[in-house]
């Protein structure tokens, strides 16, 4: 939504002013709510439905009670235009005050539709959205800026922070009392080049997965209700504005011949799935 309607980097390539952007956001939420209602009305009994959201993961800068509480508050505030509105059935007063005259126009029954009950919450987690510290000044938290040399994967936006896969689902469960959470996307771009034997030895992706899944295991061991995990992605593919230049897959795709070759990370991931534990 943001990259397609604010900066114009992604489709549909728009650069909307704040008032129109907020209205588009609102209509996206309304479309979600109406879709949930339609699925409920027309699907067989037992069908489950829920959002898959690019949640802004708020990580306490240090795991002390005051910073953890600040990260929980920040989770509500920094996700105000999307997940907070879905889960709470209203826009945060702070969000509306900051938007001022650019706030979305909300029809009488819109928020009832937007907050239609869901069976699960899916979250896409690649890294921390913000490291959060507590503050005595309003709004009681501060987003700590990322250092210039913060490590990234092969995409400048993908800042490495394995703890995001703990705090992301943990905060969603705590803040909104969600009983079923799915990690609907997690993975990384890497510098995937076949070796002379034709294989891709993507030890950087294995490092990423081992580190992140360790944090997810921490979450589940503490009772955070994560019911499933989906890696992005199975195969290299067309990646938005990056086209074919950025590879996220466990399988290497030769775009000329279309041959698929499992990378070393595919073997690693297969072992995890087979044993149901980190290896």
ChimeraX attribute file (.defattr): number of C-alpha atoms within 10 A of each C-alpha:
attribute: neighborCount
match mode: 1-to-1
recipient: residues
	/A:1	16
	/A:2	14
	/A:3	14
	/A:4	15
	/A:5	21
	/A:6	17
	/A:7	13
	/A:8	15
	/A:9	16
	/A:10	16
	/A:11	12
	/A:12	11
	/A:13	13
	/A:14	17
	/A:15	16
	/A:16	16
	/A:17	11
	/A:18	16
	/A:19	15
	/A:20	17
	/A:21	20
	/A:22	18
	/A:23	16
	/A:24	16
	/A:25	17
	/A:26	23
	/A:27	17
	/A:28	15
	/A:29	23
	/A:30	22
	/A:31	15
	/A:32	19
	/A:33	24
	/A:34	18
	/A:35	17
	/A:36	22
	/A:37	17
	/A:38	11
	/A:39	14
	/A:40	17
	/A:41	10
	/A:42	9
	/A:43	10
	/A:44	9
	/A:45	8
	/A:46	7
	/A:47	10
	/A:48	13
	/A:49	17
	/A:50	19
	/A:51	19
	/A:52	17
	/A:53	17
	/A:54	18
	/A:55	22
	/A:56	24
	/A:57	32
	/A:58	29
	/A:59	30
	/A:60	28
	/A:61	17
	/A:62	13
	/A:63	12
	/A:64	12
	/A:65	11
	/A:66	15
	/A:67	22
	/A:68	21
	/A:69	19
	/A:70	24
	/A:71	30
	/A:72	22
	/A:73	19
	/A:74	28
	/A:75	26
	/A:76	23
	/A:77	19
	/A:78	20
	/A:79	19
	/A:80	22
	/A:81	20
	/A:82	19
	/A:83	27
	/A:84	22
	/A:85	19
	/A:86	24
	/A:87	21
	/A:88	15
	/A:89	17
	/A:90	16
	/A:91	21
	/A:92	17
	/A:93	11
	/A:94	12
	/A:95	15
	/A:96	15
	/A:97	11
	/A:98	11
	/A:99	14
	/A:100	11
	/A:101	11
	/A:102	16
	/A:103	19
	/A:104	21
	/A:105	14
	/A:106	13
	/A:107	7
	/A:108	7
	/A:109	9
	/A:110	19
	/A:111	20
	/A:112	15
	/A:113	19
	/A:114	28
	/A:115	22
	/A:116	19
	/A:117	16
	/A:118	18
	/A:119	15
	/A:120	18
	/A:121	23
	/A:122	25
	/A:123	25
	/A:124	24
	/A:125	25
	/A:126	25
	/A:127	25
	/A:128	24
	/A:129	21
	/A:130	22
	/A:131	21
	/A:132	27
	/A:133	24
	/A:134	24
	/A:135	13
	/A:136	8
	/A:137	8
	/A:138	8
	/A:139	13
	/A:140	16
	/A:141	22
	/A:142	19
	/A:143	19
	/A:144	12
	/A:145	9
	/A:146	13
	/A:147	7
	/A:148	6
	/A:149	7
	/A:150	10
	/A:151	13
	/A:152	16
	/A:153	16
	/A:154	18
	/A:155	14
	/A:156	10
	/A:157	10
	/A:158	16
	/A:159	19
	/A:160	18
	/A:161	20
	/A:162	21
	/A:163	22
	/A:164	25
	/A:165	28
	/A:166	22
	/A:167	27
	/A:168	26
	/A:169	29
	/A:170	24
	/A:171	24
	/A:172	27
	/A:173	19
	/A:174	13
	/A:175	15
	/A:176	13
	/A:177	11
	/A:178	20
	/A:179	15
	/A:180	19
	/A:181	23
	/A:182	20
	/A:183	22
	/A:184	19
	/A:185	19
	/A:186	21
	/A:187	22
	/A:188	27
	/A:189	21
	/A:190	19
	/A:191	18
	/A:192	21
	/A:193	14
	/A:194	15
	/A:195	9
	/A:196	7
	/A:197	6
	/A:198	10
	/A:199	15
	/A:200	21
	/A:201	17
	/A:202	18
	/A:203	16
	/A:204	17
	/A:205	26
	/A:206	18
	/A:207	11
	/A:208	21
	/A:209	21
	/A:210	18
	/A:211	17
	/A:212	24
	/A:213	20
	/A:214	17
	/A:215	19
	/A:216	25
	/A:217	17
	/A:218	16
	/A:219	20
	/A:220	15
	/A:221	10
	/A:222	10
	/A:223	11
	/A:224	23
	/A:225	18
	/A:226	22
	/A:227	13
	/A:228	11
	/A:229	17
	/A:230	13
	/A:231	17
	/A:232	18
	/A:233	17
	/A:234	15
	/A:235	18
	/A:236	22
	/A:237	18
	/A:238	13
	/A:239	12
	/A:240	11
	/A:241	11
	/A:242	12
	/A:243	10
	/A:244	13
	/A:245	11
	/A:246	20
	/A:247	25
	/A:248	24
	/A:249	24
	/A:250	27
	/A:251	21
	/A:252	25
	/A:253	19
	/A:254	12
	/A:255	11
	/A:256	6
	/A:257	7
	/A:258	9
	/A:259	10
	/A:260	14
	/A:261	17
	/A:262	17
	/A:263	24
	/A:264	18
	/A:265	22
	/A:266	21
	/A:267	13
	/A:268	18
	/A:269	17
	/A:270	11
	/A:271	14
	/A:272	15
	/A:273	12
	/A:274	8
	/A:275	9
	/A:276	9
	/A:277	11
	/A:278	15
	/A:279	10
